[in-house]
Amino acid sequence: MSDWKQIKVRVPADYAEQIQDYAKHKKVFVSELCRLSLYDYMHNGNQIGPQLNAIRRELSAIGNNINQIARHLNSGKDAELTEEIKESLQDMRHDLKRVLKKTWH
């Protein structure tokens, strides 16, 4: 690569420290880590982003459901945690761990 261009980015100070620590741990320069991260994002990031967005939407829906359940219980009515709900929560927990593992390694 004979033609190089410089790209500058700004990140929060604590995030910059995390990046520097991670680069040091991996024994690479921060610039190399950034190049590799951008390359990976450009080629693989489009697979992870939609999965994380889907998980965020699902977590938001769960939060809304929990609020509805709390209102229901606070009104003095009974509620039951069904096996279907337990299985759905377990499936989501598994999916979240899988995506996060893929994202952070």
C-alpha positions in Angstrom: 0.0 0.0 0.0 1.9 3.0 -1.2 -1.0 5.5 -0.9 -2.0 6.1 2.7 -4.5 8.6 3.9 -5.0 9.6 7.5 -8.5 9.5 9.1 -9.1 11.1 12.4 -11.8 10.1 14.9 -12.8 11.3 18.3 -13.8 9.0 21.1 -14.7 9.6 24.7 -11.6 9.6 27.0 -12.6 6.4 28.9 -13.2 4.7 25.6 -9.8 5.8 24.3 -8.2 4.3 27.5 -10.0 1.0 26.9 -8.8 0.9 23.2 -5.3 1.6 24.3 -5.4 -1.1 27.0 -6.8 -3.6 24.6 -4.2 -2.8 21.9 -1.5 -3.2 24.5 -2.9 -6.5 25.7 -3.1 -7.7 22.1 0.4 -6.3 21.4 -0.6 -4.2 18.4 -0.5 -0.5 17.8 -3.8 1.4 18.2 -3.7 2.3 14.6 -3.4 -1.3 13.5 -6.2 -2.3 15.9 -8.4 0.5 14.3 -7.6 -0.6 10.8 -8.4 -4.3 11.6 -11.6 -3.3 13.4 -12.8 -1.2 10.5 -11.9 -3.9 8.0 -13.8 -6.5 10.1 -16.8 -4.2 10.5 -16.9 -3.5 6.7 -16.8 -7.2 5.9 -18.6 -8.8 8.9 -20.2 -6.0 10.8 -23.3 -6.0 8.7 -24.1 -9.4 10.1 -23.8 -8.4 13.8 -25.5 -5.0 13.7 -28.9 -6.3 12.7 -28.7 -9.1 15.3 -27.9 -6.6 18.0 -30.8 -4.3 16.8 -33.2 -7.2 16.9 -32.1 -8.1 20.4 -32.5 -4.4 21.5 -36.1 -4.4 20.1 -36.8 -7.7 21.8 -35.4 -6.4 25.1 -37.5 -3.3 24.8 -40.6 -5.3 24.2 -39.8 -7.4 27.2 -39.3 -4.3 29.3 -42.8 -3.1 28.1 -44.2 -6.5 29.1 -42.6 -6.4 32.5 -44.1 -2.9 33.1 -47.5 -4.2 32.1 -47.1 -7.2 34.5 -46.0 -4.9 37.3 -49.1 -2.6 36.8 -51.2 -5.7 36.8 -49.7 -7.1 40.0 -49.8 -3.7 41.7 -53.5 -3.5 41.0 -53.9 -6.5 43.3 -54.4 -9.1 40.5 -52.5 -12.4 40.2 -50.1 -13.4 37.4 -48.3 -16.6 36.5 -44.9 -17.1 34.8 -45.6 -19.8 32.2 -43.2 -22.3 30.8 -43.5 -20.6 27.4 -42.3 -17.3 28.9 -39.4 -19.0 30.7 -38.3 -20.7 27.5 -38.5 -17.5 25.5 -36.4 -15.7 28.1 -33.9 -18.6 28.1 -33.7 -18.5 24.2 -33.1 -14.7 24.2 -30.4 -15.0 26.9 -28.7 -17.7 24.7 -29.0 -15.5 21.6 -27.6 -12.5 23.4 -24.6 -14.4 24.8 -23.9 -15.8 21.3 -24.0 -12.4 19.6 -22.0 -10.6 22.3 -19.4 -13.4 22.2 -19.1 -12.9 18.5 -18.9 -9.1 18.8 -16.3 -8.9 21.6 -13.8 -11.6 20.4 
